[in-house]
Amino acid sequence: MATEAKANKPKKEKKKGRFVQYVREVTSEVKKLSWPTKKELASYTLAVLAFILLMAVIIYACDFVFGQGMTLLAGL
């Protein structure tokens, strides 16, 4: 008899209930977040852009140096 009761419940209903619970939990967690102010966001963005620029310069310099070295080695 117990298996008949379980068989009567559609699986989609269970999945829908789980999804709704998931969305509610996510919503409650997002409300707990502390979002940065516009000033903080601008500061963080500038820091990231400066780091990217610095890394691009370092990679370019390494590429240039190794390229010149390979050119000199190829000329031997």
C-alpha positions as CSV (number, residue, x, y, z in Angstrom):
1,M,0.0,0.0,0.0
2,A,2.8,2.4,0.8
3,T,4.3,2.0,-2.7
4,E,0.9,2.8,-4.2
5,A,0.7,6.1,-2.4
6,K,4.2,7.1,-3.6
7,A,3.4,6.0,-7.1
8,N,0.4,8.3,-7.2
9,K,2.4,11.5,-6.7
10,P,3.8,12.8,-9.9
11,K,7.6,13.4,-10.0
12,K,7.1,16.9,-11.6
13,E,5.3,18.1,-8.5
14,K,8.3,17.1,-6.3
15,K,10.7,18.8,-8.6
16,K,8.6,21.9,-8.8
17,G,8.5,22.1,-5.0
18,R,12.3,21.7,-4.8
19,F,12.8,24.4,-7.3
20,V,10.6,26.8,-5.5
21,Q,12.3,26.1,-2.2
22,Y,15.7,26.7,-4.0
23,V,14.6,30.0,-5.4
24,R,13.3,31.1,-1.9
25,E,16.6,30.2,-0.3
26,V,18.7,32.0,-2.9
27,T,16.5,35.1,-2.5
28,S,17.0,35.1,1.2
29,E,20.7,34.7,0.9
30,V,21.0,37.5,-1.7
31,K,19.2,39.8,0.8
32,K,22.0,39.1,3.3
33,L,24.7,40.4,1.0
34,S,26.3,43.7,1.5
35,W,26.7,45.4,-1.9
36,P,29.6,47.9,-2.5
37,T,28.8,51.6,-2.8
38,K,29.4,53.4,-6.1
39,K,32.6,54.9,-4.8
40,E,33.9,51.4,-3.7
41,L,32.9,49.9,-7.0
42,A,34.7,52.6,-8.9
43,S,37.8,52.1,-6.8
44,Y,37.7,48.3,-7.2
45,T,37.2,48.7,-11.0
46,L,40.2,51.0,-11.3
47,A,42.4,48.7,-9.3
48,V,41.4,45.7,-11.6
49,L,42.0,47.8,-14.7
50,A,45.4,49.0,-13.4
51,F,46.4,45.4,-12.6
52,I,45.4,44.2,-16.1
53,L,47.4,47.1,-17.7
54,L,50.4,46.2,-15.6
55,M,50.3,42.5,-16.5
56,A,49.8,43.4,-20.2
57,V,53.0,45.5,-20.1
58,I,55.0,42.8,-18.3
59,I,53.8,40.1,-20.8
60,Y,54.6,42.4,-23.7
61,A,58.1,43.1,-22.3
62,C,58.8,39.4,-21.8
63,D,57.6,38.6,-25.3
64,F,59.7,41.3,-26.8
65,V,62.8,40.2,-24.9
66,F,62.4,36.5,-25.7
67,G,61.6,37.4,-29.3
68,Q,64.8,39.4,-29.6
69,G,66.7,36.6,-28.0
70,M,65.3,34.0,-30.4
71,T,66.2,36.3,-33.3
72,L,69.8,36.6,-32.1
73,L,70.0,32.8,-31.6
74,A,68.6,32.2,-35.1
75,G,71.3,34.5,-36.6
76,L,74.1,32.3,-35.2
